[in-house]
Amino acid sequence: MVEATAKKPEEESPLHRFRDLFRRGEKEEKPSVAPFLEVRMKEAPQHKMRFGTNEYAGEMRINIELGFGFHSKRETYVKQYLNLVGSIADILKDEIAGYEGLSEKGKKQMQEDFITGVWGVIYGNVNMSYGTNKFGLLSESLDKNLWDCDNSSTLVFDVAKELGIPVKMVIVPSHALVATEDFYFETTVKDFAAYYPLKELHKIYPRVYSETSDPRVIDAIAYASKGLACAREWDYDGAIFEYTMSIQQNPNDADVYANRANAYSRKGQLGDSYKRKYEYRKAIEDYTKALELNPDFISVHMARGILYLSEKRFSSALEDFLTAGRAYAKKFYNAIKNAWEDVSR
């Protein structure tokens, strides 16, 4: 991890206070999202957030999740989210300002200050907890204060843009994180501000699906979450539609192709023999596309192999099962090897 080097100002700002808390490993009383926002409304003038413009990634996500039409709580969730972004930006704005006018060294330092500052606020003031909600929706995170990787990354993405810090959303297999110009930041690590030089990203994550500031990639996450919600309610037509919308926004995410393939496969199991054949072939197409994007997707080899069996394509099925078997064996070997090395130290 890269250590911040800026000198502490004479008057301790919230940003530096939380950066020092991170270094000392101290704890504070941490109110949840709603009380935090209530206190901030009274203590500080609010950032002038532009409600209804859909220029914030999280606002667009909530609108996609709950529909752009009438929903009894959609507007409430959007306002709560924008107030959260604005409140965090208010806490940091005195320290994080004037980025574009800085030298390269100054920009690098401000990126570190932003990451350690936003980490301190979301895990200190806001009392954010890492966790997975039922459907992974951003609105659920606002309700329960449980934030998975893509929801917390969306929040940090919007705060960074509000403060003028160049930021990208990074999508890797089964995970999301954010990156500034020089660092990537694991938003779900609570015990310390987990940020590292950006040049190491591809060493840690050899397969990166997307690394972009294009908000459509975040829209794709929202559609994929809706697809998951539909699939868990056995609405496979709805799931296929939402996954297709996600793929239109970001065609490089193997996980979404695999999820759409799963929906096709399960829909096929419920249909007659003619429909089953059609759905299975659509599933095989999506599994194949997922493997083009991520050849190491072991579970997809297994799932496609099972469908090949149903199609009586025995040699193709055997090839998938052997590929998956070799990959599982290698994974098991590496786990044993690493465990032995840890014990031997």
Phi, psi and omega in degrees: 000143181272130180275138174289145185240358182296144178285144180288129180291164182298315176265124187285120179272162177304321182299309182290329178297316181285330176295320178291324176299319178300319182291324183272347181071027181277166181240153173231162171295132188236105176289160179279182188302309185298310177298323178301314181294322179298317179294316182297324179299326181275325188278325191221146174296141185280145170304143180277086180281145185263084184292138174087004183265343183060025177272350175264133184301319181292323177299314180297322179299314181296319178297321177292315183299316188257357179090144182283345179277209183287131168211130190303332184241003184301309181297323178297316179296318181298313181296320179296317179296313181295324175295324178294313177301313181296322180293318177295318178297322178299319181295325187263347194295332180290331180266329184253089182206151175070034186301313187296336181273002184273160171289171179301319178295318180295322178296318180298318179295319181293327175299317177296318179297320179296312184297311181292327179291312182292325175300314181298321182288314185289328179262348177262289182295311190279340181061039178297140176240141176280134178180166181250125177279176185303314184243357180076020182279147178295324177298326177294321179297321178294325180289313191253353182059031171252123188237119174273186188296318184283329177290316179292325178293323176298316179298311180296322178303313182290322178296318179299315180295323179295328181267000177082021177266120177302131187215150176230150170267133181246123180248121177235172181307119176060027184200155175220148177208177180241157179223137169266194182292332185237350185222155165245149192231121175276101190286348185262003178273117187269331189284337178201161179284099188273088177230148190216160179303136183300330181296343179270354186305312185284346172285319180281321180237087183299334181245110179248120181285318182211144175214089192208157173264003179292116183295346179296333177296324178286325173302320180300323177298319180297314179296321179295322177295320177295322177299317178298318179299317179296316182298322180289343175260014179064021175265082187284331174296316177297319180297316180299318179299312183293319177296323177295319176298320179297316181295325177297326179280324181216095184278013186249010184261106182297328182299321182289319175300318180295320179293320178294322177299318178301319180294317176300316182297315181290325175297320179297325180295337183267350185262179176283179188297323181293311180295323181299318181297317180296312183295320180296321179292323175296321178296316180299319177301316181289320176299320180295318178296320178300321180287333173297320181280330181214087182298344181269012183282087189298314184297331179289322174302317180295313183295317179293322178301320179296320178290325175300322177300316180296334179271003183061030176261075193292322181293322178294320179297314180299318180298317178295316182295321178293319178298315179295319180298316178297321181292318178297319180297318178296319179297317179295317179300314181296323179296316178296317180299314180295319180296319178296318179296323178294319180291327185282347182290000000 
